[in-house]
Each structure stands twice: as structure tokens, then as C-alpha cells.
Amino acid sequence: MGMKLFKKSGAALMSAAMLLNSALYSTAFVTAADEPIKFEFEDAEITGTITVEKDSSASGGSVLKMTEDGTITVKLTVDEGGPYKLTFYAFGIGTDKQQNLTVNGSSQGAIGIPQGTEYQPVELTAIPLKAGENTIVIEKSWGWSQFDYLTAEPMSGAKIEAKQTTPCDQLATVETQSLMAYLAENYGKHIISGQQEIYSGGPHGLETEFEYLKDTTGHYPAIRGFDYGNFCCPLYGSDDGSTDRIIDWVKNKGGIATASYHINVPKDFASYKIGTKMDWAQSTYTAKDTDFSPSKAATAGTKENEYYLSTLKTLAKEFNKLEAEGIPVIWRPLHEAEGGGGETGSWFWWGREGSAAYKKLWIYTYETLTNELNCHNLIWEWNSYNFGTSKDWYPGDAYVDIIGYDKYSCTDWTTGSARYYHNDSPFSSTFYGIMEKYDSAKMVSMAENDSFSTPDKLQEEKAGWLYFCTWYDGGSDTTDFLSNPTFNTKEDTIAMYQSEYCITLDELPKDLYKKNGVTPPDPSKTTTSTTTATTTADPNATTTTTAYKFAIQKKTVTIPEKPKLAVGKEMQIDLTGAPNASIGGAIGFGTTADDWQNIEWKGNADKDGKLTVHVDLKEMPDTFTSCEVQVWWSNVWNAATEKAIDQPYTIDSCEVHYLMGGALEPVWGDANDDKTVDMSDVVLIMQALANPNKYGLEGTEKSHITETGWNLGDVDRSSEGITANDALRIQEYLLKKIDNLYPTEK
């Protein structure tokens, strides 16, 4: 059955996707020559139930209290037009709140107001103001709030930059590196056009949007969006031709491919049997309609992991086909995880257990596809919002290449029902907010959108989105995101696709995937060093430096089945680092983010940089079939500076070994596991045989025989397991009739 992607028409999606606050900007972005313009909110025009209240702690002694409805209108005059930073001093009453903001009639999304009893600064950057009088309107959306005052500061030369513009996968193919280099060259100077194709079996053909663009503007988009959720779903998926279409789009048409992953899971996963086929209607990708656990999906040995890993293996085969054809993909899995904000606002199953479980799943997905399944043709794009909590969901620079934002700004839910209107704001404040939130580490894209703004507005507000990718026409006035003028008018579409600022398919270079200076990766030289390229709107300002940046490496290790006579297990970890380096980390295991445990280890490399450590795994229950080796540090002490200097390292191998004796000094015949052999061992064996309910392996008595005691007590192999013969043999040993109790067969 064709995949049904209805998420863009969902009410919850539209209400909070535009939150703009919590981006704290450095002074480098702000002109400090003049004092900020200040406006006391009690001087504003108000409507509805908004009231002026006395407050001795407020700046002017009075504040505005917003309750049931109404608007706050501020008339702000500035000498020069351009981007400004607006700071609202406010707090939410009881909980975090959000209210809608417009500037000179143009929507700027919503202001996220933190809970409190003291007025807190809520900063919005790159808000466009014109010379002269500006009208700023705050409209009641959700929750009671109090407002003290507003300041406005001009931003001088807002800089668009990305510090990390090489793939985080150090074995990335030449084609993947070349595409990343091209994206970096154009970041902040152009916007690259993109269009998502509709799902197979949708209300119209797969080429409808693309032919509409060609007929309307004379151009095809440079980027085509695909989705592997249907093909890779083990419940009902079948080959819908996505891989063949990517090959055609990239190799034959010279385009760029991006792919998302709306992977469905059974609604009732607890009752689901792996391998069972089911109808699409019995599955979901929403958070509220399933019991599927994302943390367990990232934990080997669980049913969820078996299911999720099967989807990745199916997917990897397709990526491997593309890699063989020299085709890279901008890969955007597990998108929009935070949803409406915070730890519980996710719309999708991959975010239903919060940020910690989500990050674990993202890293597992990255490491499985990259390190285990050898997919080295992927540019990893992660979705962020601009909530104050968004950074909590970030997997880390080592696992992300591009940060994307999904913009749906043409739906207003302030009245409780949807109102659709044309809103082509370039969302410059969101762009700069996300860029600053992640320290300008990655390029920022508009990975999905309803309206794509206009080239004039994008350039006027310096909203430097790397690319846009308009969602497909869903078959109704409220979901036809490309062709319905509520979202994108024909005039705006023509202006965008015919603009010099917008890159279309025919403008992509012929050497897009074979750039000069890009060399094949050398696995023998792979380290965790980071090549840093800074790209700005000024081509003369681009610089490139290389510096080692420590990154935690993680490796999932499968634990082999425990042999019958094993009395313990250990992990052998072999590493290569700097000579004499101190290297340490942990072995982690658990079923959820809440019960995760770590067994720490450390050691010093020899003069050649080699280190082997043996870690006792006695704290890890035998029920676990996998664990995760993590390296937390690798450094060499510099006595002159009295500082530890980070050094590169690699994990060469990790193996679990069972101990059959020696290392843990097992005492054969020690049935009660007290490290000695005496008549108490004989007694316990006889008790376990005579009264297994109390003294057997699952006995109720505290002194019942344990699995270790059962193995150590089984010294007679003429019969299976513990028998009276074992008790007799131990007695013979105690009477010195035999010399040892090593297990023997008679």
C-alpha cells in the first residue's frame, strides 16, 4: 500500500513550529555604539482583556497582563532600516507560554515566553524594521503572560557562517565530499531550490510537481526529495522505485537528492510478532498511537531493535547501490523529533520517550549505517526547531552535517481552528536563531516548507537558508503546498525560480560530484580530527584550518552466547592512539535511557600508541546480548602547560571473552559460591535436589543455589546438570580419595 503522509495537515504541527525565541546572540552581531531603544509596554495600545497592572519590580512600575484575548500594539521609531534584535522582557504565568508576533503586518512566528515570576529577556534576532515608524503587534495565542518592556538594537553585518563543512563521516566518498564542498561554496550567497515528490499511489503522479514548476517557471528544482519509509517498512513495504528515480535524477539529470524516512511501526507492538505482514492502517509513525520504544530500538537484543535494524539493513542495500553509482544523498531521518517543544511534544514515535532516548537512537542509526553497513555516501541532516529546549535533542557535531528547519507558517491556530493565509516571511530570525544556537557549526537549511518566501525578502533580511524543499501537493486546498496561492503564488514561484539568487537544476555545475582537490578517503589515516571551513556571504572571507577536535567514539558489540561452564566474562578492547596517551571510557548497557549503566575503564598506551584493556563484566547481567564501548577521553599530559592535550585514537577491536577458569579463579565444587569447598556445598546440592522450590535455581530461600554455584558444583559429567553424583564426588574430595574436582566424565 502506498505511504500516506498526512503530517503536514495536522493541527498540532502548525501551532508551534514557528517558535523563534531562546537564541542568545553574541555582541559581535550587535552594534554597541548606541544605547538600545527602549519601550515600556504600559504605553502600548491594548485590546481585549489585556490590563495595565502595578508592579514595583517592573522597569516603569507597571506592566501589561495578557489573559483571555487581545493584542498589544507598539509603535517603534528607528532612524535606519535593517535587521534588529528585539528583546522582550516578560514571563509566562504558571507555565511556558507563546504569543504571536507580527511586524509591519508580516508574521514573525511566535514568541516563546518562559515560565517565571521575574521578567526574563526573550531575544528575537534579525527582525526587519524600516526607517521611521514600525508597528509591532503581539496577539494572544496560548497562555497568560506579563510584559514589562521591549528593547531594539540594530544588528551590524549579521554574518552567515558554518565552521564545519566537511562530512562527519571520515570515509565519505569523493562524490559526497564534493557535494558538501559545493553546498559550502553557495551557503549565504544563494538559495538552492528543492521540491519533495509525492508518495507512490498519491492523488496524482510522481512528476506532477516537477512538471508544474517547469511549465510555470521554465526550470526544474535543483534538489528532489525522496522518502524510503514505504520501501523499507517490514509490515507492508515494497519497492516503489525510489532508488531508480534517484539514479535517474542524479546521473541522468544532474540533480541533487535528499531523502527522509517516514518509517512506520505497528500500533500494538507488544503483541506484534516479528516478520508478520499487516495492513498500513494497523501501523503508524505517530507518537500517541503506538507503544514502540525508541530507546529499545537502539538496544541490541530487544524486539524493537530487531524490527528497526531490519529496516536499516533494507535501507543500506539501497544506499550501497547508490554509492556504487557514485551518488550521494542528503539523508534526513528521524526528523522533527521535538515536535511541539520540550520533552513530551513529539509527533513521531522516534521522539516519544524524550531527548535522551532520541539521541541514543540517532547515534545508533548513524553508527549502524556508517560503521556497520558501510554507507559512506550520506550527508546527515538533522532537524531542529528554535525552542529553548531544542538543543537538548541535538545528537552532536560528530553525527550531523547539516541542520534543517521545517517551516510551515501559513496556518494560524490562535482561534482553536485552522485559518490559512499567505505568509511568505523569510523567517530570518529563526535562521539566525538556529545558527547561533549551535555555535554556527553547521549550515542551516529549510528542509521542508509550505511557502518559500521571495528572493527579494530573503536577501533584504539576509536569511541565508542553504536550500528550501517545498512539500508536495497533498490533494486539497489546505495541503497543496506548491500550487495553491495561499502558500505559493505563481508570481512568487516565477520570481524565485527565475532569480539569480536561486539555483535551479540547469545551473548545477557539471563537476558537482567530482570537484578538483577532493581525494578518496584513506582508512589508515582516519582520526577524529575535524577540518574546519568557514564560509560567509563574502567569498574573500572564506578560510580553512585543520585542528584535532576530540569526539566520543561508540561501538556496539554483540555478546556471544554464554557457554555452559562459563563462570564470568570480560571485554578485551584494543585501541591505537598517541604514544603514552591516557585513554579511557566505559562499557554501557541498559534497556532504556533511565536504566542505562556504565562500567568504566582506562589505561595508558605504550610507546607505539597501542593499548589493550580487559574489563570485567561481572556487573552486566547475562540477559544482555549486546553492549556499547565508549571512549570518553584520549590525551597526553603536557607538563610545561600543565594541561591534558587531546589526541586522536581509533578503536581497533572489541571482543567479549568468557572465562572458564583462571582469571576469576573459579573453585570447582563450590556450590554455594563462598570461594571454599566444604560440606556446606554438599548440603546445598542435596537441598537443591530435594526441595527445588526453596533451594533450586529459582528458589525462594535467600541461600538457594545460584547459576554460578550450579556450574561450579557440576563436577561429575556422567549425567546432565547437578545430581547426587556431584555431592558424592565432593565428599570423596573432602575425604582425600581424589586429588581435584576438575569436571571429568566417568
N, C-alpha and C positions, 0 to 999 in steps of 0.2 A: 504494500500500500504506500502511496506517496506520502511524504512527510508533510504534516500540516503545521506551518509556522504561524501561529496566531499571536505571538507575543507582542507584536507592535500595536495591536489594538486594545491591549489590556489596560484597564483603568489605572491600576497601581503603577504601571510603567511610566505613565506620563507625569504623574503628580510630583515625583521627587527627583527626576533625572536631571533637573536643571539647577540643583543647588550650587551656589557659587562661592560660599564663604570658606574661611579657615585657611586661606593661602597667605602665609606671612611673608612679606617681601623684604628683602634686604635694602639697606639705604642706597645701594648702587642703582636701584631702579627709581629713586625719588629725588627730585630737585630739592635741595635743602636750603637754597638761598633765601626763600621767603617762608614766613610762618604759614601753616595750613589755614585755609578758610574755615571758619567755624560757624555752625548754625545750631541754635537751640531749638529743639523740637517743639517746645511750648509756643513758639512763634509761628508754627506751620498752620496751614489751613486744614481743618479736620471735618470729617463727615461721619455719619452713623453713630455708633455707641462709644466712639473714642472720646476720652475725657482728659482734661488737664488736672494733674494731681500734684499736691505739695510734697516735696521730698527734700529734706535738709541735706541728704548725701549727694544730691544731684548737682551738676555743674552750675545751673542757674537757679536752683532752689525749687524747680518744678519739672515735671516730666509728662509725657503722654502715655496713657494706659489704653491699650487696644484689647477689646474683649470680644464681643459677638460679631461685629462687622465694621465696615467703614474704610476710609482712606486717609492717608497723611500726605499732604502736598507741600513740597518745599520748593521755593523759588530761589535758585542759587546763581549768582552772577560771577563769572570769571573773565579775566582780561584776555586770555588766549585760549583758542580751541585746541583740542588734542586729548590724549588719554590721561585720565586722572585716577588716583587711588581714593576711593571713598571709604571712610571708616565710620561705622555706625556703633555708637555706644548704647548697648541695650542688654536686656536679659529676658529669657523665657520664664514664665511663671509656672512653676511645678515641674516642667519637663522641657526638653529642647523643642523649639518651635520653628516655623518657617513662614515667611510672608513674601508676597510677590512684589517685584520691583520693576518699574518702567522709568526710562529716562528719555525725555522729549518724545514720548509716545512710542518708543521702541522697547520691547520687553528685554529685560536683562536677567530673566530667570527668577529665582527665589533667594531670599536672604535666609540662611540658616542661623538661628539665634540660640546660643547655648543656655541651658538652664542655670539659674543662679538667683542671688539676692543682691548682687553688686553688678554694676554696669560694666560689661566686658566689650573690648574692641572687636568688631566684626569687619574684616577688611575685604573689600572688593577692588581688584586692580584692573587697569586698562578700561575703565568706564569712559566712553566718549562724551565729552562735553564740548559745546560750541562757544565761541566768544560771545559774551553777553549773557542774557538770562537763560537759564536752563530750568526745566520743570522735572522734578524728581518726585515720583509717586510710590508710596508703599501701600499696597492693598491687602486687606485681611485675607489670609489663606487658611492657616491652621494654627490654633492655639493662642492663648492670651500672652501678651508681651508688653514690656515697658521700654520707652525710648527716651534717652537723656539728650544727646546732641550728636551732630554729624560734622565730620571734617572732610575737606577735599584738598588733595595735594597733586600738583601736576607731575607726571612721570616723564623724565628726560631720557630719550633714546632707549626705550624698552628693548632689551637685547634678546634675540631669539638664538638659542644655542642648545647643543646636545654634546655632552662631554664624551659619551661612549657611542661610537658609530661603527664599530666592528662587531660581527656576530659573537654572542657569548659562547657559542659552540666553537671551540678552537679547532675542530676538524671540519668546519664548514667548507663546502665545496667552493671552487673558484667562481661558479655561477652565483652562489649565494653571497659570497663576499662582494662580487661585482655589483649585484643589485643593491646591497646595503650602501656601497660607496655612491651609487647613483642617487639613492634617496637622500643621503647626507649632502651631496652637492646641491640639491634643489631645496633643501629644508630652509624655510624662511624667505626664499626667493620666488617660489612658485607653489601652487597647489596642484596636486596630481588628481585627475578625475577618476571616479570609480562608480561602478554600478553592480549591485547584487542581482544574480539571476534568481528566478522563481524556482520553487521546488518542482520536481517531476510530478506530473499529474495535477498541477495547479490549474487555476481558472483560465490560463492562456499558455501559449508556447514559451519555450525557454529563451527564444530570441526576441520576444516582443519588446522588452525594454530597450534592447540594444538597437533594434531597427527604428524604434521611435526616436532615439537620440540621433541616429544617423540621418533620418528623414527630416528632423526638426532643425538640427544644427549643422549638418554636413560632417559630423565627426562621431567616432566611437570613443567610449571612455578608455583610458589607458589601463585601468585596473578592472578586472572582472572578479566578482565574489562568488565563491562556490560553497557548498556545505556537504560534509561527509557523514552527518548524523544518520541519514536514512540508510546509506550503503553499509555502514559499519554496525548497525543495530542488530544484535543477535536474535531479537524477537521476531522481526518481520523483514529485515533489510534484504535488499537485492541490489545488484549492480545497476545503478541508474545512469552510468556513462560519465560520471564526474571526471574520472581520470582521463578519459579520451578527450573530453571537452577542454580540460586544462592543457593537454598536449597540443591540441589544435590552437587554442588561444595564444599560448606562449610560442610554440615553434613555428606555426604557420602564419599567425597574425602578428607576432612580435610583441604581445602584451605582457602584462604582469598579473599573476594570480594570487588571490588571497582566499583563505578557506576558514570557515567556522565549523562548529561541531555540536549541533543540537542533538546530542545522543540521549535517547530515551531509556528509561528503566521501568520494570514492572511496578504498577501501583502497589500491589501487595507482594513485596519482595520476600517477606518472611515465608510465604507459602510457595514461592516460585522454585521450581526445580531447574537447575542449570541445563541448558540445551533445549528447553521446551519452547516451541514457537507459539506466538499469541498474536491476536489482532492488535492493531495500532491503538484502538480505543481502550485497551487494558493496560496501556503504558502511558508514561508522562515524562516531561522534563521539568515540571514544576516542583517547588519545594513542599507545598502543602498537600500534594496528592500522593506522596509515596513515603515509605519507611526506609528507603535505600540510604545507607550511611556512607557519606564521602570519606570519612576517616578510615572506615573499614575497607573501602575501595582501594586505599593506598597501603593497606596492611596485608602482606602476603599470607596465604593460608586461610583467608576468610572467603565466604561465598561471594561477597561483594567484589573482592579483588579478582576472583576467578572470572566473574562476569565482566568487570571493567577491563581487565587485562586482555580478554578475548577481543574486545573492541579495538584496543590499541594494536594488537597483532594484525588484525584485519586492515587497519589503517596503515600500519607500517609497510605492508606489502605494496600498497598503492603509492606511498611516498617513495619507496625504493624503486618502483617503476619510473616515477618522475625523475628521480635522481639519475637513473641510468640514461635518461633522455637529456640530462643537463638542465633540468627545470627546478628552480627554487620556488618556494611557496611562502607567502606571508601568512603564518599559521596563528589563528586566534581561537584557541579552545577555551572552555570553561569561562565564558565571557559574562560580563555584567553581574559578577558574583555578589557584590554588596547589595545590589537591588536598591531598595528604598532607603538604605543607610543603616549604619550600626551593625550589631552582631545578629540581629534577627529579622532584617528587612529583605533577605534574598528572595528572588522569584524562582530560582532554579535549584534543583536538587544538590548541585555541587557547592552551594553556599548555605545549605540548611542547618549545618552544625557550627556555623561561625567561621571567623577568620583563621584561627589556628588550624582547624581541620582542612580548610580550603587550601591554605599554603602548603600543607603536607601533601595534598592531592596534586597541586600544580607541580611541585618539585618531583613527586613520584612520576607524573606524566612526562615531564622534561627528561628525567634520567632514564626512564624506560625507553622512550622513543630515541633519545640521543645515544645513550651509552649501551643499552642492551639490544635495541633493534636497529641500530646503525642508520638512523635517519639524519643525515648531515646536510640536508637541503632546506632547512626550515629557518625562517626569521620569526622569532617568537614574539607575538604581540599580546600584551596583557591589557585588559580593560580596567580603567579607573573611573571613579566619579570624583567630585570635588568636595565631598563631605569632610568634616573634621576627622572622621574615623576612617577615611578611605585608605590612608597609608597603612593601617593595621592589616590590610588584606594583601599588601604588596609582597610577592614571593622573594624579591631581592634582585639586585642588579645582575647577579650571576646567572639568572634564569629568565631574563627579559631583554628583548632587543628594542621594542617599540612600545610606547604606552598609548593606548587608544581610548577615545571617549565616544560614547554613543549618544547622539544629540536628537532628541525629539521635543521640539519646542512649540509646535503648532496646536497643542491641545491644552486647554485650560480646565482644571478640575476644581476651581475655587468655590463653585456653587454646588458641588457634590455630583454633578453630571458633566459630561464632556461638552466643551464648547470648542469648535475647531475654527482656527483663524490663521491667516497668513502671517508668519513671523520669520523673516529672513535675517534676523540678527546674526552677526558672525561669531557671537559668544567669545569675544576676545578676553573677557575677564576669566572665563573658565579655562581658556587656553593658557593664559599666564599663571593662573592659579595652579593648574596641574603641573606645568613646567617647574614652578618654584617648589611645589610640594615634594618633588622627587629630585631636588637639587640640580635641575637641568641635566640630569644624567642621560636621558633618552629622548629621542624625537617623539613628538606628540601628534597623533593623527585623529581625524574624525572618522572612526572605524565604521560607524553606521550613522545615518542621518535621515530625517524627513526632508526639510528644506536645506539647501546648501549655501544660502546667503548669495551675495553678488560679489564679483571681483572687486568692484569699487569699494564696497563696505569692508571687505577683508583687508584690502590694502590701506584704507584710511585708518582702521583701528589696529593695524599691524597684527592681525590674528593669523599667526603663521602656521596653521594646520598643515601637516605634511601631505595629507590627501583626504578626500571625502569619498564615501561609498554609499550612495543613496539606496535605501531598501526598495525592494520590488513593489510593483502594484499588486495589492492583495485581492482586488476584485470588487471593491466597494469605494464609495466616495471618501470614507474615513480611513481607508488603507491603501489607496492608490497614491503612494508617496511620490512617485516620479511625475506622473502626468496630470494629477489633479491640481489646478491652480491654487487651491487652498494651501498646498505645500510648495509647489514649484510652478510658477507661471511659465508659459512658453517664452515670453520675453526675457525672463531671468535665465532660463535654460540656455537660450541662444547667446545671451551676453556672457555667460560663464564659459561655455564650450568654445566660443569664438574669441575669447580674451587671450592676450599674450601672457597673462598671469597664470592661466590654466593649461596644464599639459594634457593633451589627448593622445589617443593611440598612435596616430600618424606622426607624432612629434617625439616618440621614444627613439633613442639612438640605436643604430644597427649593432653597436658593440655593447649593448646593455648588459649582456651576460658574459662578456669576455673583455673586461677592461684592462688596459695596459697597467703593468705593475702589480697585478694580483697574481699570486703564486699558489700552487697547490699546497695544502696543509702537510706538515711533516709531523707524523705522530710521535716520533722520537724526541721532538723538541716541544711537545705540548706541556705547558705550565699553566698556572693560574694568573699569569701576567695579563694586564689589560692594556690594549692600545687605545689611547685616548685621542679623539679628534674633536676639535671644537669648530662648529660650523655656525656662521652667522649670516645675516642678510647682506653683509659686506664681504664680497669674495676675497678682499685683501686682508680680512681679519681672521681667516682660517689658519689654525695652527695644529700641528700634530706632535705629540710626545708619547714616549713609551715608558711606563713605570709599572713595577710589580705591585699588585693590589691583592692582599690576602683574601681568599674566598673559601668558605667552608665546603669541603667535598663530602658527598654522601654516596654510599654504595650499598645497595640491597643485597643481602647474602642469604641464599637458601640453605636451610639446616637439613642435612640428610637424616633419614630415618634412624632412630636410636637402635643400636644392636642390643640383643637380649642381655649380654653380660656387661654392658657399659655401666660404669659407676660415676661418670661425670663427663663434662665436655668443656672444651676450650676453643677460643678463636685464635688462629695464627694470622697476624696481619703483617704483610711485607710492604715496606714503603721505600721510596727513594727521595731524598731531599738534599739540602746543603750539607757539606761536611760538618760533623759535630753539632748539627742542629737539634734543638729540643722540639719534639713533635708529640702532640697529644690530642686526645679526643674522647670519644665514648662509643659504646655499642648500645643502641637504643632498641627497645621493643615495647609493644603495647597494642591494644585493640582500638583505642580511641585516643584523642588528644588529652583527655583527662587522666587516663591511667598509664600514660607513657612513662617508662623508666629508662635510666641510663646507667651503664656500668662504665666508669671512666678508666682510661688507660693513658700511659705516657712513656716516653723513652728518649734516648739520645742516639742520633745516628753516628756511625763510625766515620773514620777519616775519608771514606769514599762516598759518604752520604747514605749508606744502607742502614736500615733499621728493621728488625723483626721483633714483634712483641707477641707474647702469649697471654691471653686474657681468660681467666677462669669464669665460666658462665654458670656457676652454681646458683646465682640469683635468678636465672632465667628458667621459668617452668618448661618442662618437656613438651607442653602442648603447643609451643610456638614452632612454626615451620619456617620462619624467616626472621631476620633482624636487619638492622641498618648500622653500618660502620660509618662514623662521622669523624672528620679531622677538624679539631677546634683551633689549633694553632700550629705554626711551624716557624721557628725563629732562631736567630743566633744572637747571643748577648754581646753587645759592644761595650767593652769596659771603659773606653775613653768617654763615651757619651752617657754611659750607664743606662742604656736603653736596649730593649729587645728589637731587633730588626727582622721584619717578616721576610721569609724566604720561600721560594717555590718548592713544591713537593708533588709527588704522584703516589697514588695507591696502586701498588703493583698487583697484589693478590690478597684475597681474604678467604680463609677456609676454616670450617668447623671440624674439629677432630674429637672423636670420642675417646675417653680414657678407660682402658680396660685394666688398668693397674699401673703402679709406678708413681705417676705424677701426683695422684691423690692418695697414695699409699693405702689401697684397699686391704682390709683384713678379712680373708676368706673364713667363713664360718660365723662372722659377726652379725648374727641375725637381728640383734636389737640396735645395731649401728652405734655402739658405745666405744668403738676402737679397741676392744678387747674380746677375747673368746673365752667363755666360761660356761658353767651350767645354766646361766640365765638365758643363753642363746638356745640351748636345748629345750628349756621350758617354754620359751616363746614360740618355737616351731611347733611343739605339741599343742599349745593353746590355739595357735592359728589353725591347726588341722582339726582340732576337736570342736572349736567354737568360732568359726569364721565370722559370724555376725558381730562378735565383740573384738576378736583379735586378728582377723584376716586383713587383707589389703584395704578394704573399705570398712573396717571395724569401727565400732562406736567408742571403744576404750582408747584413752589417750596413748596408752602403751602398745597399741596394735602394731603389727609388723608393717614396715614401710616398703616401698618398691625397692629402695636401696638394700634394705635388710633382706628382702626376698631374694634378690640377686646374689648377695654375699653369702646367704645361708644355703644356696643351692650348690652344694659341693659334691653331690652324688648325681651323675648323669645317666644312671641306668634307667631312670624314669624322668618324666617331664615335670619340671617345677618342684616346689618344696614337697617332700614326703617324709615319712618316718625314717627312711634310709639316711636322710641328711642329718637328722638328730642322732642316729646311731653312729654315723661317721664322725661327728663332732665329739661324741663321747669317747670313741676309740682314740681320737687325737689327744683328748684330755688325759686319758689313761696311758698315753705314750705308746700305744700299739701301732700308730702310724706316725710318720715324720712331719707331714704337712697336710694342709687342707686344700691344695690347689684342685680345682674341679677335675675329676677323672671319671672315665666310664669304666664300669666293671664288666 
